[in-house]
Amino acid sequence: MTVLTMAELVSRSEKPEILFWVGCSGSFDQRAQKITRAFASILDQAKITYAILGREEMCTGDPARRAGNEFIFQMMAYQNIQTLNNYGVKKIVTACPHCFNILKNEYPELGGNYEVVHHTIFLQQLIEEGKIKIKDSGGYAGTRVTYHDSCYLGRANNVYEAPRKILEALKVELAEMPRCKSKGLCCGAGGAQMFKEEEKGVTRVNFERGREAIDTGASVIAASCPFCNTMLTDGVKHREMEGQVKVMDVAEMVAESIK
């Protein structure tokens, strides 16, 4: 798979339909890199022309702002905005709800105005438009799956149906957790908590969420955020259920289910 950068496309006097914003996790975390590859493979199969920023992509500054360092956030954001505006980027698709939220809702006040789409919404559109075809059988058809709502996708941006419509297209048996959609429980990573030690308490948030997911009897926990994926995977390991329960991004499930 060859993924071109914006710089490479511009040098050919070409413009992509979308900029794929990979994000720090999707770039550097070995587990999240699989999600990045899965989504890129879907874009290739759907014949979507896309590019990434590559080495020009900086962190959006989301963890810095959530942790209270506004100076670092603005420094990162202005550099990203300058890069994006120089390339004339109009539409951004990302597999990270944290990147999605901050690019969509917080960059405009600094001069970064783009159409920002989360990959679950984009995948749902590709399926509905027939640009990718799902196998009638095999893949995840008939598999008992529970879906975890990312805070930055769900409560922050009211995106609940797109990932569930994707799972419906995959013909899974969806088993909802008691706390889901607008009443969903955080995985424990949001608000820069991913990068700090937790405060003393009865249990870790991701252990509690992992327990809720496992208690549905699902063999797959579907997620749409690399941070949630990491935290839920740790929750499953805590219960010593790695052999029975997999944590998968919806993009990975789609990539495995395409005709």
C-alpha positions, -999 to +999 in steps of 0.1 A: +000+000+000+014+034-010+001+064+008+010+098-007+016+130+012+001+163+004+035+176-006+039+147-031+004+153-046+009+190-049+042+184-067+022+166-093-003+195-095-030+171-080-055+177-052-070+148-031-107+145-023-098+143+014-069+148+038-066+118+060-055+131+094-037+102+110-031+116+145-004+108+170-019+074+181-025+063+146+010+072+136+031+059+165+011+034+185+017-001+171-019-012+178-035+020+164-013+017+132-034-013+123-065+009+124-047+034+102-038+007+076-073-007+077-089+026+070-064+034+042-071+001+026-108+009+026-101+043+009-081+025-017-108+000-024-134+027-026-111+046-051-111+077-029-081+100-037-066+110-004-033+121+011-017+126+045+005+153+058+032+128+069+061+146+087+042+179+084+014+167+107+018+178+143-003+168+173-035+188+172-027+201+207-058+184+223-039+167+252-021+200+260-053+220+261-072+194+281-042+193+306-044+231+309-014+242+288-031+267+264+003+281+252+014+247+238-020+241+223-021+273+204+015+269+192+007+234+178-027+245+164-013+276+146+014+255+130-011+229+118-035+256+105-007+273+085+002+239+070-034+230+061-042+265+048-011+265+026-022+233+010-058+247+006-073+217+025-111+217+025-121+183+039-104+163+066-113+127+077-098+113+109-102+080+128-095+098+162-125+115+179-101+137+199-086+151+166-121+152+151-135+172+180-107+198+182-103+203+144-140+206+140-150+227+170-119+245+183-097+252+153-121+276+136-116+303+163-079+303+153-085+305+116-087+268+107-121+263+089-125+228+074-152+202+068-141+176+094-156+141+093-150+112+116-142+079+099-174+062+111-195+088+094-174+085+062-175+047+063-213+048+067-216+071+036-193+048+016-215+018+025-248+036+018-235+049-016-224+014-026-187+024-029-178-005-007-197-038-007-200-059+024-200-097+022-233-114+027-218-140+050-184-144+067-166-115+082-185-106+114-220-116+103-238-132+133-211-123+157-222-109+191-207-074+193-210-046+218-202-010+208-184+015+231-193+051+226-163+074+226-170+105+247-156+129+221-177+113+193-208+107+213-216+132+240-193+159+226-206+157+189-238+136+191-225+109+167-242+077+179-259+062+148-232+061+122-211+034+139-242+014+147-254+016+111-220+002+101-224-027+125-259-032+112-245-034+076-219-060+089-249-081+101-236-084+136-257-092+167-255-059+186-256-062+224-257-028+240-242-021+274-266-007+300-246+026+299-245+035+262-251+064+238-256+097+258-253+077+291-222+059+280-193+055+304-159+070+295-131+045+288-109+065+312-085+082+287-103+114+279-093+149+291-056+140+289-061+112+315-044+089+291-011+106+300-013+108+338-016+085+368-051+080+379-063+094+413-069+069+441-102+051+439-120+018+441-111+006+406-098+020+373-124+034+349-112+011+320-115-020+343-151-010+351-159-004+314-142-036+303-163-055+328-195-039+314-185-048+279-176-084+288-208-089+307-228-084+275-215-118+264-200-102+232-169-118+216-160-084+200-159-050+216-162-025+188-147+010+193-141+040+171-112+057+189-076+045+193-076+057+230-107+037+238-092+007+220-061+008+242-081+013+275-107-014+267-079-038+257-063-033+291-098-038+307-101-072+288-066-082+299-074-073+335-102-099+333-079-124+316-103-126+287-079-119+257-086-154+243-124-149+243-129-112+236-113-090+209-113-052+208-116-039+173-120-006+156-150-005+132-127+003+103-108-030+109-141-048+110-152-032+077-118-039+061-122-076+069-158-077+056-154-061+022-162-083-009 
